[in-house]
Every structure is written in C-alpha cells, then in structure tokens.
C-alpha cells in the first residue's frame, strides 16, 4: 500500500516526531474523520508499505528524520505547496525565500525528481486576481523549477467552512473559485510559463478545464515506478472525489490539526 502523510494535515511540519515514533513502532491508529468509533490500525512495517507520499507546506522540522527513513529502505517523495499569498489568506506559511531554501535542500538530498511543487489552490480575491496569479506563478516558477520537476495546479473549491472563513475576513467568497473562462485562460498562461522553465505541469481534479494542461495525480504510482524501478499497480482511490485521479492510498492524518491557518483550507475545522 501507499501511505499518504497527509492530505488532511501537515505532518512533516507539526507532527514529524510523532510519525517517527509510530514508524519505529510499526503501526499507527487512524480515526475515521466522518464516523466516531475505534480507529483503524495501519501497518507501517516495511513489508507492508510500498511507499510514503509526504505533503507539506514546511518540511524543515522533518528533514532531520530523512536519514532514518532512508535506512528503512521505503521509497518516498514530497508534495510541497507554495502559493506566495498574503498573511490574510495564509497567516503562518513560509515565505518564498524560506520555501526556496527547503526546496533546494530536498532536491540536493533526494534529486529533483522526488520533489513536486503544488500551486494549490488558485483563489480569486480582490488581491489575487488573474494578473496577480500570472505574475506570482511566474516568479515562483523561476525560483523553484531548478529544484522540482513537476507543478500541480488546482482551483479553490467552495467548501462551506472555507466560505464562512473568507466572508468573515471580508473576502467576496462567491467569486473565489473564478469563472471557467478565468480558469482556462490562467491555465494556458501557467502552461506557457512552466514550459519555459522546464517544469512538467498537471492539473488536479479539474475535469471541466481544457486539455492544455493534462490531468494529473498527487498520489502517482507511475512516478514511483519510474524513480525507484518498481512495478506498482493500483486502482483509482475510491475515497477521493470523482475527478481526483490519485491512486489508492491510506491517509494517516487528522483534520483540524494543521497550524498554518489558511483561510481557504478544506481540512481546517
């Protein structure tokens, strides 16, 4: 199985020590986020785990654990979200210069092929219109392309809690996802920037958008097969949205435990 660490929260930033304790113990108990009751025991033993996929906005506290994970012999790669938004939207995420530092360090440790940049979500607000995103994405692509081989892009999804947070902050939440025309035009410009910087670009769970940017998947067994010489074969994860192409994995995170405080986050309580 592939273990997702984690799309529900930022374990590398806030719970890396706890993850390592569970890795040494060989298992973790994960509560069902939608139904109360006993948690599910998930094996973290090497013979049961095909790979780890680490999601983070700030992996720096976790980097000291990588040598121990390497000694376990389990393949892994990182999905790192960097958007460069204001503190109004992202109260506690690292700035672009800080992100450049940990991208550089991870690429040096793991190679560029195991580091993926996520520009997610693209959100339209009075301060982050199409012009902002084009300039911001271009700036970040120049900084990060030497240390990441792929960028994954998706647009804001209007989850009820996120909409309430945005409205409370005085942001016109109804327009935050943008129109199909805005999304399609911006994706075309993103694709041109990515090509110029030598970045592979994919979209995430955006089936309505034009094929100028191919649909991708964050949990990607083909990437693991190519990088590590494996022969993994999984089906699409039935627990994710219909448009999500991620392959089946087990997520060991918990909603409501991330300390970054992003207003638009679906996983924040």
C-alpha positions in Angstrom: 0.0 0.0 0.0 0.9 3.7 -0.4 0.7 5.7 2.8 -0.3 9.4 2.4 1.3 11.6 5.1 -1.0 13.6 4.8 -3.6 15.4 2.7 -5.6 16.0 5.9 -2.9 18.0 7.7 0.8 18.9 7.6 2.5 16.0 9.5 6.1 17.0 8.4 5.6 20.5 9.8 3.8 19.8 13.0 3.8 16.0 13.8 7.1 14.7 12.4 8.3 13.3 15.8 5.0 11.5 16.3 5.2 10.0 12.9 8.7 8.7 13.6 7.6 7.2 16.9 4.8 5.3 15.0 7.2 4.3 12.2 9.5 2.7 14.8 6.6 1.0 16.4 5.5 -0.4 13.1 1.9 0.8 13.1 -0.4 3.8 13.6 -4.1 4.0 14.7 -6.1 6.4 12.4 -9.5 7.7 13.4 -12.3 7.8 10.8 -12.8 11.5 10.2 -16.5 11.0 9.4 -17.6 8.3 11.8 -16.9 8.0 15.6 -15.6 4.7 16.9 -12.4 2.8 17.2 -9.6 3.8 14.9 -8.2 1.7 12.2 -4.8 0.1 12.7 -2.4 0.8 9.8 0.8 -1.1 9.5 3.9 1.0 8.8 6.2 -2.0 8.6 8.5 -2.1 5.6 7.0 -5.3 4.2 3.5 -3.7 4.2 4.3 -0.2 2.8 5.2 0.3 -0.9 5.9 4.0 -0.5 5.2 7.1 1.6 4.0 10.3 0.0 4.7 13.4 2.2 2.6 16.5 1.8 3.8 19.7 3.4 4.0 23.5 3.4 7.0 23.5 5.6 9.1 20.3 5.8 12.0 21.8 7.6 11.2 20.3 11.0 11.1 16.9 9.3 14.3 17.0 7.4 16.4 15.7 10.3 14.4 12.4 10.2 15.1 11.7 6.5 18.3 9.7 7.2 16.4 7.3 9.4 13.6 6.9 6.8 16.2 6.3 4.2 17.7 3.5 6.3 14.2 1.8 6.4 14.5 1.5 2.7 11.0 2.7 1.8 10.5 4.8 -1.3 9.0 8.3 -0.8 8.6 11.7 -2.4 7.4 15.1 -1.3 4.5 17.3 -2.4 5.3 20.8 -1.3 2.6 23.6 -1.5 3.9 27.1 -2.2 1.5 29.8 -3.2 3.0 33.1 -2.1 -0.3 34.6 -0.8 -0.7 37.3 1.8 -0.9 36.8 5.5 -4.6 37.5 5.3 -5.1 34.2 3.4 -2.1 32.3 4.8 -1.3 33.5 8.4 1.6 31.1 9.1 3.1 29.6 6.0 6.7 30.1 5.0 7.6 32.9 2.6 9.0 32.4 -0.8 12.6 32.8 0.3 12.2 30.2 3.0 10.5 27.8 0.6 13.4 28.2 -1.9 15.7 27.1 0.9 13.9 23.8 1.7 13.2 23.1 -2.0 16.9 23.4 -2.6 17.8 21.2 0.3 15.3 18.5 -0.6 16.4 18.4 -4.2 20.0 18.1 -3.1 19.1 15.2 -0.8 16.6 13.4 -2.9 17.1 14.6 -6.5 14.7 17.0 -8.3 12.6 14.0 -9.5 11.2 13.4 -6.0 10.1 17.0 -5.3 6.8 18.2 -6.6 5.5 21.8 -6.3 1.8 22.4 -5.7 0.3 25.8 -6.6 -2.9 25.0 -4.9 -5.5 26.4 -4.6 -5.7 29.2 -7.1 -8.1 31.5 -5.4 -9.6 34.7 -6.9 -9.9 37.6 -4.4 -9.6 41.4 -4.8 -5.9 41.0 -4.0 -5.3 37.8 -6.0 -6.9 38.3 -9.5 -5.7 36.8 -12.7 -2.9 39.3 -13.1 -1.6 38.6 -9.7 -1.6 34.8 -10.3 0.2 35.1 -13.6 3.0 37.3 -12.1 3.1 35.3 -8.9 3.2 31.9 -10.6 5.9 33.1 -13.0 8.1 34.4 -10.1 7.7 31.2 -8.1 8.4 29.0 -11.2 11.7 30.8 -11.8 12.7 30.2 -8.1 11.5 26.6 -7.7 11.9 25.0 -11.2 15.6 24.2 -10.6 14.6 22.0 -7.6 11.2 20.5 -8.6 10.4 18.6 -11.8 6.6 19.0 -11.7 4.0 21.6 -10.7 0.4 20.6 -9.9 -2.3 23.3 -10.1 -5.9 23.3 -8.9 -8.5 25.9 -8.2 -10.4 26.8 -5.0 -13.3 24.5 -4.1 -16.1 26.3 -2.2 -16.4 24.1 0.9 -18.8 25.6 3.4 -16.4 26.2 6.2 -13.9 27.8 3.9 -16.5 30.1 2.5 -17.6 31.2 6.0 -14.0 32.0 6.9 -13.5 34.1 3.8 -16.7 36.0 4.3 -15.7 36.7 8.0 -12.4 38.1 6.7 -14.3 40.4 4.3 -13.5 38.5 1.1 -16.1 38.0 -1.6 -16.2 34.3 -1.3 -18.8 33.7 -4.0 -16.3 34.7 -6.7 -13.3 32.9 -5.1 -13.3 29.9 -7.5 -13.3 32.1 -10.6 -15.3 31.6 -13.8 -14.5 28.8 -16.2 -13.1 31.4 -18.6 -10.8 32.8 -16.0 -9.6 29.4 -15.0 -9.0 28.3 -18.6 -7.1 31.4 -19.5 -4.9 31.3 -16.5 -4.1 27.7 -17.0 -2.9 28.4 -20.6 -0.6 31.1 -19.2 0.6 28.8 -16.5 1.4 26.1 -19.1 3.5 28.5 -21.1 5.4 29.6 -18.0 6.0 26.0 -16.9 7.3 25.0 -20.4 9.7 27.9 -20.4 11.1 27.0 -17.0 11.4 23.3 -17.8 8.6 22.2 -15.4 6.1 19.5 -16.2 2.6 20.8 -15.3 -0.6 19.0 -14.3 -4.0 19.9 -13.1 -5.6 18.4 -10.0 -9.3 17.3 -10.1 -10.3 19.9 -12.8 -12.2 17.8 -15.4 -14.0 20.8 -16.9 -10.8 22.6 -17.9 -9.2 22.4 -21.4 -6.6 19.8 -22.0 -3.8 22.4 -22.5 -2.8 21.2 -19.0 -3.1 17.4 -18.6 -4.9 16.0 -15.6 -2.5 14.6 -13.1 -2.5 12.8 -9.7 -0.7 13.7 -6.5 -0.5 10.0 -5.4 1.2 8.7 -8.5 2.4 5.1 -8.8 3.9 5.7 -12.2 6.2 8.2 -10.7 7.2 5.8 -8.0 7.8 3.1 -10.6 10.0 5.3 -12.8 12.1 6.8 -9.9 12.5 3.6 -7.9 12.3 0.9 -10.5 9.2 -0.6 -9.1 6.2 -2.3 -10.6 3.3 -1.0 -8.6 -0.2 -1.2 -9.9 -3.1 0.4 -8.1 -6.7 1.5 -8.9 -8.1 5.0 -8.6 -8.7 5.9 -5.0 -12.4 5.4 -4.4 -12.3 7.5 -1.2 -11.5 10.7 -3.2 -13.6 13.0 -5.3 -14.7 11.6 -8.6 -12.5 13.9 -10.6 -9.4 13.1 -8.5 -7.1 10.7 -10.3 -4.9 9.8 -7.2 -4.2 6.1 -6.9 -5.4 4.3 -3.9 -3.6 5.1 -0.6 -4.1 5.1 3.1 -4.1 8.6 4.7 -2.8 8.7 8.3 -3.6 12.3 9.1 -6.3 14.0 11.1 -8.4 17.0 10.1 -8.2 20.2 12.1 -4.6 19.7 13.3 -2.7 21.9 11.0 -1.2 25.1 12.4 -0.8 27.1 9.2 -4.3 28.6 9.5 -5.0 29.1 5.8 -8.5 30.6 5.3 -9.3 28.6 2.2 -8.3 25.2 3.6 -10.9 22.4 3.3 -9.1 20.4 6.1 -9.3 23.1 8.7 -12.1 22.9 11.3 
